Amino acid sequence: MQHRRRLALSLAVLLLFPVALAAQGNLRDLLTDFIRDGITLAPPTGSSSCPNPALPSCHVAHFSGDAIFSQATALRAFSIQVANQLSTFPLPSSSGGFSYAYDPKLGTFTRAAESFGPIYAERAETVGKGRVNVGLNYSHFSYDLINDLDLESDDVKLLFLHADPNPQAPDPPEFTDGRLAPWFQGDVISGPLGLTVESDIAVLVATYGISDRFDIGVAVPLVDVSLDANADLTVRRESTGDASDLHRFEDGSQTTRLLSSGSASGLGDILLRGKFRLTSGTRGGLALATDIRFPTGKEEDLLGTGVAQIKAFLVGSAHFGTFSPHVNVGYTWAINRCDGQSEGLPREECEAPGSGGGLPDEINYTGGFDWAWGPRVTFVADVIGRTFRNTQVVQVGTQTITVNTNASCATGLCNIQPGDLKEFTVDRLEAPRGDLNTLIGSAGVKINVFGNLLVTLNGLFSITKEGLQDKFTPVVGIDYAF
């Protein structure tokens, strides 16, 4: 018993150590700051005396307006998806590779299952009264897609509309769309956004058997995340024409590249888990489990979600010789922390059912099997499903814009003819609300090297095209049972 007390003290030191590794910087706002202030181009040529800001020679070539708000909202939604999926990544099972049950006939503990159990799911068996299981897992994520949009190609689109040069003077009724007069407001800036998102996650897991039927566990993640963004933007002179010099970047061209990057490392969101076995037998059993995620990771650095989450789920597992199927079904509640501003959303959206102050509630389900290939090797396969409820779903849509090409319409007080109008369609990033369903596959092996030491080699891969996706994530781990 004394060596277990020493072990518990050592674990406490390890759990407290990561707090000192908190990172600097602000990755959460990196994307929204990327375009928050819009784009100001080189000043137009002309007279320095500007009696009317609507005149071409007087206006400030600034592109923002409603499109900027929608783009910032969409990029904020992207940041939320990144933070949510980085901070709620699948955690190793708290059951441990070795599960024990007390045999009254023998008067001692015996192995409750031939296999070493699942990797990311739970099974009904517990580690056994007074027993301890500790583990360390490492995974590297390099995200390729978000909702089937390739992050490093030209799939993600941005759109900037020309700002109103005289917002205090409303347009006449026929010009209420803001693109018709003054005529130069019809130009837009658009282009693809490229993103590189990577994270390295090391998770320390410890489980203790309070009784033969009740386990408690803790998972402490250390997270390193990096984000690089680039936007190749082009001035589309839809109303002024390519010969115009009204809208140009500082170097006189119609194209430019914006760059932004950042990284952070530190403590992620700590998870506390409890599992109570309801029934058991030689053929399997049922258990109830609860996860509580504490917002210990810095939300502004994408290390944590910024809100607490509570997950309750039912665990079922069975044994047919060396083959052991299992299933987990549950629900996750995000504890609402919404002030209508910190999440970058209107209050009515931020407080929508299931939003959790920017984070959605989830329906969780996992199913798979572990199959003992011998006394020292177990093959494990799982499908991990998550349904994010009433969340913002990042996608690319289109916007149709009508502009005026009549250069004599400088103030909106002119007679626009049908031939002066031009209509075009442009892609733009959007983030409508809806349910988001993700499926992740998991396949790997647990190898009993010696004694009670297990080595895990595993891979995660996306099955559906929804959510933030890594085509393949390698995972390695070790755990030891006392």
Buried (B, 14 or more C-beta within 10 A) or exposed (E): EEEEEEBEEEBEEBBEEBEEEBBEBBBBBBBBEBBBEBBBBBBBEEEEEEEBBBBBBBBEBBBBBEBBEBBBBBBBBBBBBBBBBBBBBBBBBBBBBBBBBBEEEEEEBEEBBBBBBBBBBBBBBBBBBBBBBBBBBBBBBBBBBBBEBBBBEEBBBBBBBBBBBBEEEEBEEEBEEBBBBBBBBBBBBBBBBBBBBBBBBBBBBBBBBBEBBBBBBBBBBBBBBBBBBBBBBBBBBBBBEEEBEBBBBEEEEBEBEBEBEBBBBBBBBBBEBBBBBEEBEEEBBBBBBBBBBEBBBBBBBBBBBBBBBEBBBBBBBBBEEBEBBBBBBBBBBBBBBBEBEEBBBEEEBBBBEBBBBBBBBBBBBBBBBBBBEEEEBBBBBBBBBBBBBBBBBBBBBEBEBEBBBBBEBBBBEBEBEEEBBBEBEBBBBBBEBEBBEBBBBBBBBBBBEEEBEBBBBBEBBBEBEBBBBBEEBBBBBBBBBB
